[in-house]
């Protein structure tokens, strides 16, 4: 979850993630959190694949 996303409002992201049953983390980032937080992104992907 990109807490500072100006493209998709964070509340909308939360609603979509909940509806999808997604496991998420929230970071203080803009729309491209995977670039600003690569370690956190990789850790989340690894956890999902396990």
N, C-alpha and C positions, 0 to 999 in steps of 0.2 A: 504494500500500500504506500503510495507516494503522498505523504501528508501535505506537501506544498504544491500539488499538481494543479496547474491552471488550465489544463486541457480537459481533464475529466475531474469533476469535483470529488474530493475524497469521500464524501458521504455516498455518492453514487457508486464509487469503487467498492465501498464497504457493503452496500446493498447487493451489488452484483456478486461479490465474493461469497456472501452469506447464502444467496440463492443457489450458487453453484456448489456449495458445501466445501469451499476451498479453505485450506490452511494458509494463513497469511502472516506476514510480519509487517510492521509499519516503520518507515524510515522518513526522516525529514529531508525529502527530496522533491525535485520537480518531476515531470512526466517520465523521464528516462532514468528511473531509479537503478536499473541494472548497470548503468554506466557510472553513476555516482557512488553506488554501493555494490561493487562486484563481489566482494567476499560474502556479504550477506545474501546476495542473489545466488551464488554458487552453493552456499550452505543450505539454502531452502530447496534448491533443486536436488541436491544430494539426499537430503532428508526425505523428499517426496519419492525418490527412486528406491529408497531402502525399504 
